[in-house]
Amino acid sequence: MKEAFPEMRSETYNPQYIAGVRWSIVILFAAVAVVLLRFFIDALSDPSTDIASDMIFLLLFLIAGSLAGWLVYEMMRNQDEKISGLLINHQGILFLNRNDEVLSAIKYYDLVKSDNPYTKDIFSESRASGKYSDFRKNLYVHEKDENRNPQKKLINLDVIPLKNRYDLIGHFLKGIHVFRPDLKINPEVYKDFYLDEKTLRYAPENLKSDMKVKIITIAVVILVILAFRYFFLEEV
């Protein structure tokens, strides 16, 4: 029954613990960037090194430095967030403050169909496109804009550090099945958020399998780069 739709609350990590972990990661990336910059400077001053080696050190330096800067930006940007909890119930997703007062909401009955025949009503994609895209996917729905036209809207659950992010997404999708069966969900959504398509529950084994594939892919790319560097460039 719709009236008996269960609630699900967010589970969060200790804020001090999260801040400590994030600053540790920033320091690590910054230290790596400094070391890579030193290697790059040394490579430039050494006439025996080739341009390819110089460019690899520069590229790795830019990646590490950009990651450190992005993490600092994200932490500073979220310092004044007032949202301290999420609640998913028969209404939709409610964003709550420390007193459990609703700051904003995404309600099932405010959702609309996509006006793009090639885009499902509920779908997942990276927040940005191209080289600036995020590594993990985000959930999107459609709501009406000020002109009453369908417009995609990000379901941003990353306003606070969550333990049960995928559980919340699965519960929200379950609510869509119950209250808005007219909306079409892209099947890729279940895969992107590691959900069992039948139960809509988070399946950790799907995440582990995905991480293995990504780790193997990254390792293969690194080995190919190293092989190209040492077996082909050395012959030039």
N, C-alpha and C positions, 0 to 999 in steps of 0.2 A: 504493500500500500504506500502511496505517496506520502501520507501523513506520518508514516513510521520510518521515513528515510533517516538513517542514523547520522549523527554529527561526527566530524573528525576534526580534531585540533592539531595545530602545528606542534612539533617537538623541536626545541631549539638547543643549541650548544651554549655553554657558559660564555658570555660575551668577552670576559677577560681572557679566557683560554683561546678563543678565536682571534682576538687582537694579537696575542702573543705569537700564535702560529703564523698569522699573516705578516707580522713584522719580521719574523725569522726568515720567511720565504723572501721577503724584499731584500733583506741583508744578504741572503745567499745569492740571489740573482745579481745584486749590485757588486758583490765580491767577484763573481764569475765574470761580469762585464769588465771590471777593472783588470783582471788577469788577462782576458782576451785582448783588451786594448793594449796592454803591455806587449803581448805576443805580436800584435799587428805592427806596433811601432818598431819592435826589434826586427820583424820580417822586412819592413821597408828599408831599414838601415843596413840589412845584410844583402849584398849584391848576388849572393849565391842562391837566394830563394826566388821562386818564380811568382808571376802575378797571380796565378790560381791560388797559391797558398795565402797570399796577402788578402785576396778577396774572401776566402773562407773564414779567416780570422775576423775580418771586418763584418761579414754577414752574421757570424755567431755573436759578435759584440753587440750589434744592433738589435738582435733578437733578445739577448739577455737584458740589455739596457731598457728596451721597450717594455718587456714584461715587468721589470721592477717599477718603471714609471707608471704603468697601467695599474698595478696593484696599489701603489700609493694614491693614485687618483681615485680608485674605487673606494678605498678606506676613508679618504677625506670627504668624498661625495656623500657617503652614507652616514656620516657622523650625526647629522641633524634629522635623521629619519625618526619619525614618531611611532611608526608601526612596530609593535612588539609581539604580535601573534596573528595567526590566521585561523579562520573557522569556516569549514565547508558544511553546509546543511541544506535543507530543502529550498532555501532561497538562492544559494550560489556560493561564491567565495566572499567572505567578509574579512576586511583588514581591520584589526583591532589595536587599540592602544593598551597601555598597562592596566587601565581600569575596565577593560573589555568593552569600551565604547567603540562603535563602528565609525571608522574614519572614511572608508570608501567600500564599495562593493561591486562585484560583477555578478549580476543576477541572471538566472537562466532565462527568464521571460523578457530580458532586454536584448538577448542574442537574436541575430537575424541571419538569413541565408546570404551566401556570397552571390554577388551579381556577375562574377566571373565564372563562366562555364568550365574553366580549367582549374579552378581552385575550390577545394572542399570547404564546407562551412567551418569545420574545425580542422586545423592542420598544424604542422610543425615545420620550422625552418630556423636558420641562424638569424640572430638579431640584425646583423649587417651582411652585406654581400661582398663578394670579391676577396681581396687580400685582407680586408679588415673584418671578416666574418668571425664569429665566435666558434670555438671548437664544439661546444655542445648545443643541442637544439633547444628551442623555446616553443611554448605552446601559444597558438593564436586562435582567436575567435573573431566574429564579426558583430559590430554594433553600428547603430545609425549615427552619422555625424550631424553637425548642425543643420545640414541641408536635407536630412532624413535619407541620406544615401548610405548603403552598407560600406563600412570601413573596417579594415582589419585592426584588431586590438591585441596587444601583447598581454598574456597572463604572466605577470612578473611576480614569481614567488621568491625571487632572490633578494628581496628587500631586507630579509633577515636570514641568518645562517640556519638552515633547516636540517634536521636529522631524517625527516620523513618526506622529502620533496616528491619522490616518485609515488609514494602512497597517497599523498594529497592530490596529485594529478590524476591518478587512477580513480580516486573517490569523486573528483569533479566530473570526470568522464562518465562515471556511473550515474551521477545526477543528471547529466545530459540525456543518457539513455532513458531515464525514468521520466523526467519532466519535459524534455524536448526531443522526442524520438523523430521529429521531422527534420532535424539537423543531421547532416552527413559528416562523418568523421573519416578523415584520411587514414587508411590502414597503417601507413608509415608511423603514425603517432604512437601506436602501441609498441612498435619496434624501437623508436627513438627514446622512449621513456621506460623501456625494459618491463613492459606490462604483459601479463597473461591476457590474451585477447578475449578469452571466455569469461574469466573471473574479474578482469580489470584490476587485479592485484599486482603489486610490485614483485617481480621474479628476480632475485639476486643472481641466479645462475645465468640469466641473460646478460646482465652487466659484466659478469666475469668473462663470459665468452667474448663479448665485444671488446673488453680491455685486452684480452689475449691477442685478438686480431690486430688491434691498433699497435700494440707493442711489437708484434712480429713485423708489421708493415714498416714501422719506424726503424727497426733494426736492419731490415733489408735495405732500406733507402740509405742508411748510414754506411753499410757495407759496400753498396754500389758506388757511393761517393769516394770512399777510401780506395776501392779497387781502381776506379778511374784515375785517382790522384797518383797512386804508386805504380800502376802498371802501364798507363798510357802517357801521362805527362813526363815520367822519367825518361821515356824514349825520345822525347822531343829535344 
